[in-house]
Amino acid sequence: MKSSGFVEVDLFNDDINSVDHPESIHFKGILEEVAEDYHCNLVSFDIKHGIVIFSFDNDELTAEILTVLQKNS
């Protein structure tokens, strides 16, 4: 499976440091729904001290996410 690069977003409080945290689980579900809409897969998902790191196997989706993040930074 091809990964098109990682997206890293400082999204949560520092105390959220596990993929098993309820907020992490909820966000991962959102990413999986987006992947389904784009007919691709969420190939990685991790969270460290509130920073979410994820990737899809779809370059177009990754590019769209990066564009949205740049516009909102």
PDB file with SEQRES, HELIX, SHEET and CRYST1 records, atoms N, CA, C and O in Angstrom:
SEQRES   1 A   73  MET LYS SER SER GLY PHE VAL GLU VAL ASP LEU PHE ASN          
SEQRES   2 A   73  ASP ASP ILE ASN SER VAL ASP HIS PRO GLU SER ILE HIS          
SEQRES   3 A   73  PHE LYS GLY ILE LEU GLU GLU VAL ALA GLU ASP TYR HIS          
SEQRES   4 A   73  CYS ASN LEU VAL SER PHE ASP ILE LYS HIS GLY ILE VAL          
SEQRES   5 A   73  ILE PHE SER PHE ASP ASN ASP GLU LEU THR ALA GLU ILE          
SEQRES   6 A   73  LEU THR VAL LEU GLN LYS ASN SER                              
HELIX    1 AA1 PRO A   22  ASP A   37  1                                  16    
HELIX    2 AA2 ASP A   59  LYS A   71  1                                  13    
SHEET    1 AA1 3 VAL A   7  ASP A  10  0                                        
SHEET    2 AA1 3 ILE A  51  PHE A  56 -1                                        
SHEET    3 AA1 3 LEU A  42  LYS A  48 -1                                        
CRYST1    1.000    1.000    1.000  90.00  90.00  90.00 P 1           1          
ATOM      1  N   MET A   1       0.841  -1.176   0.000  1.00  0.00           N  
ATOM      2  CA  MET A   1       0.000   0.000   0.000  1.00  0.00           C  
ATOM      3  C   MET A   1       0.887   1.241   0.000  1.00  0.00           C  
ATOM      4  O   MET A   1       1.842   1.318   0.774  1.00  0.00           O  
ATOM      5  N   LYS A   2       0.594   2.178  -0.829  1.00  0.00           N  
ATOM      6  CA  LYS A   2       1.396   3.383  -0.966  1.00  0.00           C  
ATOM      7  C   LYS A   2       0.867   4.474  -0.045  1.00  0.00           C  
ATOM      8  O   LYS A   2      -0.332   4.749  -0.032  1.00  0.00           O  
ATOM      9  N   SER A   3       1.735   5.082   0.707  1.00  0.00           N  
ATOM     10  CA  SER A   3       1.382   6.240   1.525  1.00  0.00           C  
ATOM     11  C   SER A   3       1.931   7.474   0.843  1.00  0.00           C  
ATOM     12  O   SER A   3       3.060   7.470   0.355  1.00  0.00           O  
ATOM     13  N   SER A   4       1.131   8.535   0.808  1.00  0.00           N  
ATOM     14  CA  SER A   4       1.551   9.720   0.071  1.00  0.00           C  
ATOM     15  C   SER A   4       2.175  10.773   0.963  1.00  0.00           C  
ATOM     16  O   SER A   4       2.241  11.935   0.561  1.00  0.00           O  
ATOM     17  N   GLY A   5       2.624  10.435   2.123  1.00  0.00           N  
ATOM     18  CA  GLY A   5       3.231  11.388   3.033  1.00  0.00           C  
ATOM     19  C   GLY A   5       2.361  11.563   4.266  1.00  0.00           C  
ATOM     20  O   GLY A   5       1.184  11.202   4.277  1.00  0.00           O  
ATOM     21  N   PHE A   6       2.952  12.110   5.275  1.00  0.00           N  
ATOM     22  CA  PHE A   6       2.258  12.265   6.535  1.00  0.00           C  
ATOM     23  C   PHE A   6       1.775  13.694   6.723  1.00  0.00           C  
ATOM     24  O   PHE A   6       2.426  14.650   6.302  1.00  0.00           O  
ATOM     25  N   VAL A   7       0.628  13.815   7.359  1.00  0.00           N  
ATOM     26  CA  VAL A   7       0.104  15.108   7.771  1.00  0.00           C  
ATOM     27  C   VAL A   7       0.247  15.142   9.284  1.00  0.00           C  
ATOM     28  O   VAL A   7      -0.130  14.194   9.973  1.00  0.00           O  
ATOM     29  N   GLU A   8       0.792  16.238   9.796  1.00  0.00           N  
ATOM     30  CA  GLU A   8       1.002  16.392  11.231  1.00  0.00           C  
ATOM     31  C   GLU A   8       0.307  17.673  11.666  1.00  0.00           C  
ATOM     32  O   GLU A   8       0.606  18.758  11.168  1.00  0.00           O  
ATOM     33  N   VAL A   9      -0.637  17.529  12.616  1.00  0.00           N  
ATOM     34  CA  VAL A   9      -1.445  18.668  13.043  1.00  0.00           C  
ATOM     35  C   VAL A   9      -1.483  18.729  14.570  1.00  0.00           C  
ATOM     36  O   VAL A   9      -1.801  17.741  15.231  1.00  0.00           O  
ATOM     37  N   ASP A  10      -1.159  19.886  15.117  1.00  0.00           N  
ATOM     38  CA  ASP A  10      -1.283  20.108  16.554  1.00  0.00           C  
ATOM     39  C   ASP A  10      -2.753  20.397  16.828  1.00  0.00           C  
ATOM     40  O   ASP A  10      -3.209  21.530  16.676  1.00  0.00           O  
ATOM     41  N   LEU A  11      -3.493  19.366  17.233  1.00  0.00           N  
ATOM     42  CA  LEU A  11      -4.948  19.437  17.255  1.00  0.00           C  
ATOM     43  C   LEU A  11      -5.545  19.401  18.650  1.00  0.00           C  
ATOM     44  O   LEU A  11      -6.563  20.047  18.896  1.00  0.00           O  
ATOM     45  N   PHE A  12      -4.943  18.670  19.559  1.00  0.00           N  
ATOM     46  CA  PHE A  12      -5.520  18.457  20.881  1.00  0.00           C  
ATOM     47  C   PHE A  12      -4.602  18.992  21.979  1.00  0.00           C  
ATOM     48  O   PHE A  12      -3.475  19.415  21.721  1.00  0.00           O  
ATOM     49  N   ASN A  13      -5.110  18.962  23.199  1.00  0.00           N  
ATOM     50  CA  ASN A  13      -4.295  19.310  24.361  1.00  0.00           C  
ATOM     51  C   ASN A  13      -3.158  18.314  24.498  1.00  0.00           C  
ATOM     52  O   ASN A  13      -3.251  17.178  24.034  1.00  0.00           O  
ATOM     53  N   ASP A  14      -2.080  18.755  25.142  1.00  0.00           N  
ATOM     54  CA  ASP A  14      -0.898  17.900  25.322  1.00  0.00           C  
ATOM     55  C   ASP A  14      -1.192  16.606  26.059  1.00  0.00           C  
ATOM     56  O   ASP A  14      -0.483  15.617  25.872  1.00  0.00           O  
ATOM     57  N   ASP A  15      -2.228  16.590  26.896  1.00  0.00           N  
ATOM     58  CA  ASP A  15      -2.504  15.393  27.689  1.00  0.00           C  
ATOM     59  C   ASP A  15      -3.155  14.269  26.876  1.00  0.00           C  
ATOM     60  O   ASP A  15      -3.290  13.146  27.364  1.00  0.00           O  
ATOM     61  N   ILE A  16      -3.552  14.566  25.661  1.00  0.00           N  
ATOM     62  CA  ILE A  16      -4.093  13.516  24.786  1.00  0.00           C  
ATOM     63  C   ILE A  16      -2.905  12.896  24.075  1.00  0.00           C  
ATOM     64  O   ILE A  16      -2.321  13.481  23.163  1.00  0.00           O  
ATOM     65  N   ASN A  17      -2.566  11.694  24.517  1.00  0.00           N  
ATOM     66  CA  ASN A  17      -1.319  11.073  24.089  1.00  0.00           C  
ATOM     67  C   ASN A  17      -1.524   9.605  23.743  1.00  0.00           C  
ATOM     68  O   ASN A  17      -0.613   8.793  23.904  1.00  0.00           O  
ATOM     69  N   SER A  18      -2.725   9.261  23.266  1.00  0.00           N  
ATOM     70  CA  SER A  18      -3.008   7.865  22.973  1.00  0.00           C  
ATOM     71  C   SER A  18      -4.072   7.773  21.882  1.00  0.00           C  
ATOM     72  O   SER A  18      -5.003   8.576  21.835  1.00  0.00           O  
ATOM     73  N   VAL A  19      -3.919   6.786  21.013  1.00  0.00           N  
ATOM     74  CA  VAL A  19      -4.937   6.560  19.989  1.00  0.00           C  
ATOM     75  C   VAL A  19      -6.205   5.985  20.603  1.00  0.00           C  
ATOM     76  O   VAL A  19      -7.239   5.909  19.939  1.00  0.00           O  
ATOM     77  N   ASP A  20      -6.134   5.580  21.864  1.00  0.00           N  
ATOM     78  CA  ASP A  20      -7.293   5.028  22.564  1.00  0.00           C  
ATOM     79  C   ASP A  20      -8.103   6.091  23.311  1.00  0.00           C  
ATOM     80  O   ASP A  20      -9.156   5.781  23.868  1.00  0.00           O  
ATOM     81  N   HIS A  21      -7.635   7.318  23.329  1.00  0.00           N  
ATOM     82  CA  HIS A  21      -8.374   8.402  23.978  1.00  0.00           C  
ATOM     83  C   HIS A  21      -9.655   8.652  23.180  1.00  0.00           C  
ATOM     84  O   HIS A  21      -9.623   8.584  21.951  1.00  0.00           O  
ATOM     85  N   PRO A  22     -10.781   8.939  23.838  1.00  0.00           N  
ATOM     86  CA  PRO A  22     -12.055   9.152  23.123  1.00  0.00           C  
ATOM     87  C   PRO A  22     -11.988  10.210  22.012  1.00  0.00           C  
ATOM     88  O   PRO A  22     -12.591  10.028  20.955  1.00  0.00           O  
ATOM     89  N   GLU A  23     -11.265  11.303  22.240  1.00  0.00           N  
ATOM     90  CA  GLU A  23     -11.158  12.320  21.186  1.00  0.00           C  
ATOM     91  C   GLU A  23     -10.348  11.806  20.000  1.00  0.00           C  
ATOM     92  O   GLU A  23     -10.653  12.125  18.851  1.00  0.00           O  
ATOM     93  N   SER A  24      -9.326  11.017  20.275  1.00  0.00           N  
ATOM     94  CA  SER A  24      -8.525  10.412  19.201  1.00  0.00           C  
ATOM     95  C   SER A  24      -9.375   9.448  18.386  1.00  0.00           C  
ATOM     96  O   SER A  24      -9.339   9.456  17.155  1.00  0.00           O  
ATOM     97  N   ILE A  25     -10.131   8.625  19.083  1.00  0.00           N  
ATOM     98  CA  ILE A  25     -10.989   7.652  18.405  1.00  0.00           C  
ATOM     99  C   ILE A  25     -12.005   8.362  17.520  1.00  0.00           C  
ATOM    100  O   ILE A  25     -12.256   7.934  16.394  1.00  0.00           O  
ATOM    101  N   HIS A  26     -12.589   9.442  18.024  1.00  0.00           N  
ATOM    102  CA  HIS A  26     -13.576  10.196  17.246  1.00  0.00           C  
ATOM    103  C   HIS A  26     -12.931  10.792  15.987  1.00  0.00           C  
ATOM    104  O   HIS A  26     -13.487  10.687  14.894  1.00  0.00           O  
ATOM    105  N   PHE A  27     -11.766  11.412  16.145  1.00  0.00           N  
ATOM    106  CA  PHE A  27     -11.104  12.031  14.995  1.00  0.00           C  
ATOM    107  C   PHE A  27     -10.678  10.982  13.971  1.00  0.00           C  
ATOM    108  O   PHE A  27     -10.796  11.202  12.766  1.00  0.00           O  
ATOM    109  N   LYS A  28     -10.185   9.850  14.451  1.00  0.00           N  
ATOM    110  CA  LYS A  28      -9.806   8.779  13.524  1.00  0.00           C  
ATOM    111  C   LYS A  28     -11.022   8.320  12.720  1.00  0.00           C  
ATOM    112  O   LYS A  28     -10.907   8.038  11.527  1.00  0.00           O  
ATOM    113  N   GLY A  29     -12.184   8.245  13.366  1.00  0.00           N  
ATOM    114  CA  GLY A  29     -13.409   7.880  12.655  1.00  0.00           C  
ATOM    115  C   GLY A  29     -13.738   8.864  11.549  1.00  0.00           C  
ATOM    116  O   GLY A  29     -14.157   8.469  10.461  1.00  0.00           O  
ATOM    117  N   ILE A  30     -13.548  10.147  11.826  1.00  0.00           N  
ATOM    118  CA  ILE A  30     -13.779  11.176  10.803  1.00  0.00           C  
ATOM    119  C   ILE A  30     -12.829  10.965   9.626  1.00  0.00           C  
ATOM    120  O   ILE A  30     -13.245  11.018   8.469  1.00  0.00           O  
ATOM    121  N   LEU A  31     -11.554  10.726   9.926  1.00  0.00           N  
ATOM    122  CA  LEU A  31     -10.575  10.498   8.853  1.00  0.00           C  
ATOM    123  C   LEU A  31     -10.925   9.263   8.033  1.00  0.00           C  
ATOM    124  O   LEU A  31     -10.750   9.264   6.815  1.00  0.00           O  
ATOM    125  N   GLU A  32     -11.412   8.219   8.675  1.00  0.00           N  
ATOM    126  CA  GLU A  32     -11.794   7.004   7.954  1.00  0.00           C  
ATOM    127  C   GLU A  32     -13.007   7.263   7.058  1.00  0.00           C  
ATOM    128  O   GLU A  32     -13.096   6.706   5.963  1.00  0.00           O  
ATOM    129  N   GLU A  33     -13.933   8.098   7.510  1.00  0.00           N  
ATOM    130  CA  GLU A  33     -15.075   8.457   6.662  1.00  0.00           C  
ATOM    131  C   GLU A  33     -14.620   9.241   5.442  1.00  0.00           C  
ATOM    132  O   GLU A  33     -15.099   9.006   4.333  1.00  0.00           O  
ATOM    133  N   VAL A  34     -13.694  10.174   5.644  1.00  0.00           N  
ATOM    134  CA  VAL A  34     -13.154  10.949   4.522  1.00  0.00           C  
ATOM    135  C   VAL A  34     -12.456  10.016   3.539  1.00  0.00           C  
ATOM    136  O   VAL A  34     -12.627  10.142   2.326  1.00  0.00           O  
ATOM    137  N   ALA A  35     -11.678   9.088   4.061  1.00  0.00           N  
ATOM    138  CA  ALA A  35     -10.986   8.128   3.190  1.00  0.00           C  
ATOM    139  C   ALA A  35     -11.998   7.330   2.369  1.00  0.00           C  
ATOM    140  O   ALA A  35     -11.798   7.101   1.176  1.00  0.00           O  
ATOM    141  N   GLU A  36     -13.070   6.915   3.007  1.00  0.00           N  
ATOM    142  CA  GLU A  36     -14.109   6.167   2.291  1.00  0.00           C  
ATOM    143  C   GLU A  36     -14.716   7.016   1.174  1.00  0.00           C  
ATOM    144  O   GLU A  36     -14.947   6.526   0.069  1.00  0.00           O  
ATOM    145  N   ASP A  37     -14.973   8.286   1.468  1.00  0.00           N  
ATOM    146  CA  ASP A  37     -15.527   9.192   0.461  1.00  0.00           C  
ATOM    147  C   ASP A  37     -14.598   9.347  -0.747  1.00  0.00           C  
ATOM    148  O   ASP A  37     -15.058   9.539  -1.872  1.00  0.00           O  
ATOM    149  N   TYR A  38     -13.290   9.261  -0.503  1.00  0.00           N  
ATOM    150  CA  TYR A  38     -12.294   9.408  -1.567  1.00  0.00           C  
ATOM    151  C   TYR A  38     -11.838   8.059  -2.126  1.00  0.00           C  
ATOM    152  O   TYR A  38     -10.914   7.994  -2.937  1.00  0.00           O  
ATOM    153  N   HIS A  39     -12.489   6.992  -1.688  1.00  0.00           N  
ATOM    154  CA  HIS A  39     -12.175   5.641  -2.163  1.00  0.00           C  
ATOM    155  C   HIS A  39     -10.701   5.303  -1.957  1.00  0.00           C  
ATOM    156  O   HIS A  39     -10.027   4.785  -2.847  1.00  0.00           O  
ATOM    157  N   CYS A  40     -10.223   5.617  -0.742  1.00  0.00           N  
ATOM    158  CA  CYS A  40      -8.849   5.301  -0.392  1.00  0.00           C  
ATOM    159  C   CYS A  40      -8.816   4.815   1.052  1.00  0.00           C  
ATOM    160  O   CYS A  40      -9.857   4.540   1.649  1.00  0.00           O  
ATOM    161  N   ASN A  41      -7.625   4.714   1.598  1.00  0.00           N  
ATOM    162  CA  ASN A  41      -7.457   4.189   2.946  1.00  0.00           C  
ATOM    163  C   ASN A  41      -6.667   5.142   3.830  1.00  0.00           C  
ATOM    164  O   ASN A  41      -5.757   5.831   3.369  1.00  0.00           O  
ATOM    165  N   LEU A  42      -7.024   5.170   5.088  1.00  0.00           N  
ATOM    166  CA  LEU A  42      -6.198   5.795   6.105  1.00  0.00           C  
ATOM    167  C   LEU A  42      -5.138   4.753   6.437  1.00  0.00           C  
ATOM    168  O   LEU A  42      -5.456   3.707   7.001  1.00  0.00           O  
ATOM    169  N   VAL A  43      -3.890   5.027   6.095  1.00  0.00           N  
ATOM    170  CA  VAL A  43      -2.853   4.001   6.248  1.00  0.00           C  
ATOM    171  C   VAL A  43      -2.058   4.137   7.534  1.00  0.00           C  
ATOM    172  O   VAL A  43      -1.396   3.187   7.952  1.00  0.00           O  
ATOM    173  N   SER A  44      -2.111   5.291   8.162  1.00  0.00           N  
ATOM    174  CA  SER A  44      -1.456   5.428   9.458  1.00  0.00           C  
ATOM    175  C   SER A  44      -2.172   6.499  10.272  1.00  0.00           C  
ATOM    176  O   SER A  44      -2.728   7.456   9.733  1.00  0.00           O  
ATOM    177  N   PHE A  45      -2.140   6.306  11.590  1.00  0.00           N  
ATOM    178  CA  PHE A  45      -2.754   7.249  12.515  1.00  0.00           C  
ATOM    179  C   PHE A  45      -2.049   7.110  13.849  1.00  0.00           C  
ATOM    180  O   PHE A  45      -1.961   6.014  14.403  1.00  0.00           O  
ATOM    181  N   ASP A  46      -1.547   8.223  14.364  1.00  0.00           N  
ATOM    182  CA  ASP A  46      -0.900   8.223  15.670  1.00  0.00           C  
ATOM    183  C   ASP A  46      -1.142   9.579  16.318  1.00  0.00           C  
ATOM    184  O   ASP A  46      -1.478  10.553  15.645  1.00  0.00           O  
ATOM    185  N   ILE A  47      -0.969   9.626  17.614  1.00  0.00           N  
ATOM    186  CA  ILE A  47      -1.097  10.882  18.346  1.00  0.00           C  
ATOM    187  C   ILE A  47      -0.055  10.902  19.445  1.00  0.00           C  
ATOM    188  O   ILE A  47       0.115   9.933  20.185  1.00  0.00           O  
ATOM    189  N   LYS A  48       0.640  12.027  19.538  1.00  0.00           N  
ATOM    190  CA  LYS A  48       1.674  12.204  20.557  1.00  0.00           C  
ATOM    191  C   LYS A  48       1.542  13.601  21.134  1.00  0.00           C  
ATOM    192  O   LYS A  48       1.748  14.601  20.447  1.00  0.00           O  
ATOM    193  N   HIS A  49       1.198  13.647  22.396  1.00  0.00           N  
ATOM    194  CA  HIS A  49       1.071  14.921  23.117  1.00  0.00           C  
ATOM    195  C   HIS A  49       0.199  15.917  22.366  1.00  0.00           C  
ATOM    196  O   HIS A  49       0.550  17.088  22.228  1.00  0.00           O  
ATOM    197  N   GLY A  50      -0.940  15.437  21.884  1.00  0.00           N  
ATOM    198  CA  GLY A  50      -1.915  16.289  21.214  1.00  0.00           C  
ATOM    199  C   GLY A  50      -1.676  16.504  19.734  1.00  0.00           C  
ATOM    200  O   GLY A  50      -2.514  17.094  19.051  1.00  0.00           O  
ATOM    201  N   ILE A  51      -0.565  16.042  19.235  1.00  0.00           N  
ATOM    202  CA  ILE A  51      -0.250  16.202  17.811  1.00  0.00           C  
ATOM    203  C   ILE A  51      -0.678  14.934  17.080  1.00  0.00           C  
ATOM    204  O   ILE A  51      -0.240  13.832  17.411  1.00  0.00           O  
ATOM    205  N   VAL A  52      -1.533  15.108  16.090  1.00  0.00           N  
ATOM    206  CA  VAL A  52      -2.043  13.984  15.305  1.00  0.00           C  
ATOM    207  C   VAL A  52      -1.188  13.826  14.058  1.00  0.00           C  
ATOM    208  O   VAL A  52      -0.910  14.798  13.356  1.00  0.00           O  
ATOM    209  N   ILE A  53      -0.777  12.599  13.791  1.00  0.00           N  
ATOM    210  CA  ILE A  53       0.033  12.283  12.606  1.00  0.00           C  
ATOM    211  C   ILE A  53      -0.708  11.193  11.848  1.00  0.00           C  
ATOM    212  O   ILE A  53      -0.981  10.121  12.386  1.00  0.00           O  
ATOM    213  N   PHE A  54      -1.035  11.484  10.576  1.00  0.00           N  
ATOM    214  CA  PHE A  54      -1.790  10.501   9.804  1.00  0.00           C  
ATOM    215  C   PHE A  54      -1.406  10.564   8.342  1.00  0.00           C  
ATOM    216  O   PHE A  54      -0.789  11.527   7.885  1.00  0.00           O  
ATOM    217  N   SER A  55      -1.782   9.517   7.610  1.00  0.00           N  
ATOM    218  CA  SER A  55      -1.538   9.503   6.170  1.00  0.00           C  
ATOM    219  C   SER A  55      -2.600   8.659   5.472  1.00  0.00           C  
ATOM    220  O   SER A  55      -3.191   7.745   6.046  1.00  0.00           O  
ATOM    221  N   PHE A  56      -2.809   9.007   4.224  1.00  0.00           N  
ATOM    222  CA  PHE A  56      -3.720   8.294   3.340  1.00  0.00           C  
ATOM    223  C   PHE A  56      -2.918   7.746   2.167  1.00  0.00           C  
ATOM    224  O   PHE A  56      -1.781   8.160   1.941  1.00  0.00           O  
ATOM    225  N   ASP A  57      -3.506   6.822   1.426  1.00  0.00           N  
ATOM    226  CA  ASP A  57      -2.848   6.324   0.214  1.00  0.00           C  
ATOM    227  C   ASP A  57      -3.408   7.021  -1.024  1.00  0.00           C  
ATOM    228  O   ASP A  57      -3.582   6.402  -2.074  1.00  0.00           O  
ATOM    229  N   ASN A  58      -3.690   8.327  -0.884  1.00  0.00           N  
ATOM    230  CA  ASN A  58      -4.259   9.107  -1.973  1.00  0.00           C  
ATOM    231  C   ASN A  58      -3.603  10.488  -1.976  1.00  0.00           C  
ATOM    232  O   ASN A  58      -3.827  11.294  -1.073  1.00  0.00           O  
ATOM    233  N   ASP A  59      -2.793  10.750  -2.997  1.00  0.00           N  
ATOM    234  CA  ASP A  59      -2.080  12.029  -3.084  1.00  0.00           C  
ATOM    235  C   ASP A  59      -3.027  13.224  -3.186  1.00  0.00           C  
ATOM    236  O   ASP A  59      -2.758  14.278  -2.609  1.00  0.00           O  
ATOM    237  N   GLU A  60      -4.129  13.068  -3.915  1.00  0.00           N  
ATOM    238  CA  GLU A  60      -5.070  14.180  -4.076  1.00  0.00           C  
ATOM    239  C   GLU A  60      -5.691  14.578  -2.745  1.00  0.00           C  
ATOM    240  O   GLU A  60      -5.793  15.765  -2.437  1.00  0.00           O  
ATOM    241  N   LEU A  61      -6.102  13.605  -1.964  1.00  0.00           N  
ATOM    242  CA  LEU A  61      -6.703  13.894  -0.667  1.00  0.00           C  
ATOM    243  C   LEU A  61      -5.676  14.559   0.247  1.00  0.00           C  
ATOM    244  O   LEU A  61      -5.992  15.542   0.918  1.00  0.00           O  
ATOM    245  N   THR A  62      -4.474  14.042   0.280  1.00  0.00           N  
ATOM    246  CA  THR A  62      -3.434  14.645   1.111  1.00  0.00           C  
ATOM    247  C   THR A  62      -3.180  16.089   0.698  1.00  0.00           C  
ATOM    248  O   THR A  62      -3.037  16.960   1.556  1.00  0.00           O  
ATOM    249  N   ALA A  63      -3.123  16.351  -0.593  1.00  0.00           N  
ATOM    250  CA  ALA A  63      -2.912  17.711  -1.086  1.00  0.00           C  
ATOM    251  C   ALA A  63      -4.068  18.630  -0.677  1.00  0.00           C  
ATOM    252  O   ALA A  63      -3.840  19.776  -0.292  1.00  0.00           O  
ATOM    253  N   GLU A  64      -5.301  18.133  -0.759  1.00  0.00           N  
ATOM    254  CA  GLU A  64      -6.453  18.943  -0.357  1.00  0.00           C  
ATOM    255  C   GLU A  64      -6.403  19.270   1.122  1.00  0.00           C  
ATOM    256  O   GLU A  64      -6.695  20.399   1.517  1.00  0.00           O  
ATOM    257  N   ILE A  65      -6.041  18.310   1.935  1.00  0.00           N  
ATOM    258  CA  ILE A  65      -5.940  18.547   3.376  1.00  0.00           C  
ATOM    259  C   ILE A  65      -4.861  19.586   3.673  1.00  0.00           C  
ATOM    260  O   ILE A  65      -5.068  20.484   4.489  1.00  0.00           O  
ATOM    261  N   LEU A  66      -3.731  19.466   3.021  1.00  0.00           N  
ATOM    262  CA  LEU A  66      -2.655  20.435   3.238  1.00  0.00           C  
ATOM    263  C   LEU A  66      -3.073  21.824   2.802  1.00  0.00           C  
ATOM    264  O   LEU A  66      -2.720  22.803   3.459  1.00  0.00           O  
ATOM    265  N   THR A  67      -3.817  21.936   1.706  1.00  0.00           N  
ATOM    266  CA  THR A  67      -4.302  23.238   1.243  1.00  0.00           C  
ATOM    267  C   THR A  67      -5.236  23.855   2.275  1.00  0.00           C  
ATOM    268  O   THR A  67      -5.129  25.044   2.575  1.00  0.00           O  
ATOM    269  N   VAL A  68      -6.146  23.063   2.816  1.00  0.00           N  
ATOM    270  CA  VAL A  68      -7.077  23.564   3.842  1.00  0.00           C  
ATOM    271  C   VAL A  68      -6.304  24.014   5.077  1.00  0.00           C  
ATOM    272  O   VAL A  68      -6.586  25.074   5.636  1.00  0.00           O  
ATOM    273  N   LEU A  69      -5.336  23.217   5.500  1.00  0.00           N  
ATOM    274  CA  LEU A  69      -4.566  23.573   6.687  1.00  0.00           C  
ATOM    275  C   LEU A  69      -3.775  24.855   6.472  1.00  0.00           C  
ATOM    276  O   LEU A  69      -3.668  25.671   7.388  1.00  0.00           O  
ATOM    277  N   GLN A  70      -3.223  25.048   5.288  1.00  0.00           N  
ATOM    278  CA  GLN A  70      -2.449  26.267   5.000  1.00  0.00           C  
ATOM    279  C   GLN A  70      -3.358  27.486   4.996  1.00  0.00           C  
ATOM    280  O   GLN A  70      -2.958  28.552   5.466  1.00  0.00           O  
ATOM    281  N   LYS A  71      -4.571  27.350   4.475  1.00  0.00           N  
ATOM    282  CA  LYS A  71      -5.499  28.469   4.451  1.00  0.00           C  
ATOM    283  C   LYS A  71      -5.960  28.866   5.842  1.00  0.00           C  
ATOM    284  O   LYS A  71      -6.280  30.029   6.092  1.00  0.00           O  
ATOM    285  N   ASN A  72      -5.993  27.883   6.759  1.00  0.00           N  
ATOM    286  CA  ASN A  72      -6.494  28.130   8.103  1.00  0.00           C  
ATOM    287  C   ASN A  72      -5.391  28.376   9.126  1.00  0.00           C  
ATOM    288  O   ASN A  72      -5.662  28.453  10.324  1.00  0.00           O  
ATOM    289  N   SER A  73      -4.161  28.498   8.667  1.00  0.00           N  
ATOM    290  CA  SER A  73      -3.073  28.731   9.635  1.00  0.00           C  
ATOM    291  C   SER A  73      -2.746  30.195   9.768  1.00  0.00           C  
ATOM    292  O   SER A  73      -1.858  30.562  10.538  1.00  0.00           O  
TER     293      SER A  73                                                      
END                                                                             
